[in-house]
């Protein structure tokens, strides 16, 4: 069995991820998200959807980007 890098659970169905945001072994998507998903620069929530990016900074949505001063970004056009 493999041990989850986040919670330490020793689980027979654990999986590994190797990607641009990092690497690890996890027992659930929840733990993988906690460890690897980027964080919104405005509200600090984990970005698990498309999110928004401006000048290399990530936001969970256009609202947070606007609150941070980004101009010309919308959730929908």
N, C-alpha and C positions, 0 to 999 in steps of 0.2 A: 504494500500500500504506500501511498505518497502522502506527505504532510502538507497542508495548506500553508502558504507563506504568510497569510494574513491572520487567520484564527488558530492555526496550529492543529486543526482537526486531521487525524490520520484516516484517510478515506480511500476505499477501493475504487471509486469512480472519479478521482481527482484528475485534472487535466492541466496541461502546460500551455502557456502562451509565450511566443517569442515575436515581438513586433517593435515598431518604431517608438512606442510609448514605454517600453520596458519588457521585462521577462518575468515569469514566475509560474509557480504551481499553485492551483486553487481548487477548492472543493465545491465552489459555486460561482455563478456569474456575479452574485452580489460581492463576493470577496475580490473577484477580478476587477470589477468596476471600482471598488474602493481603492485598490492599489494602482490601477493603470489609467483610469479616465482623467482627462484634464479637468482643471478647476476653473470656474468662471472668475474672471478678473474683478467682477463687480460684487457678486453675491456669495462667492465661494462654494456654490453647489457643484456637484460633479456633472460634467457634460456627457450625457449618454446618448444624445440625439445628434442631429447635424450641427447645432450651435451656430455661432457666427465668429468670424475672424476678421480683425482689422489690424494691419501693421504688425502682424505676428502675435497679437494678443487675442486670447480666446474668451468668448462670452457664451453663456447658455442660450441667449436669445437677443433679438434686436433691441428689446426694451432695456436690457442691462447695458448693451453697447451704447445706446443713446444716453442713458444715465451717466455713463463714463465719458461723455463728450463726443462720441463718434457721430458724424453727420452723414446722412445719405444711406442709411442702412434700414431695411424694413423686413419684417417677417414675411410679408406678402406684397406682391406688386400687382 
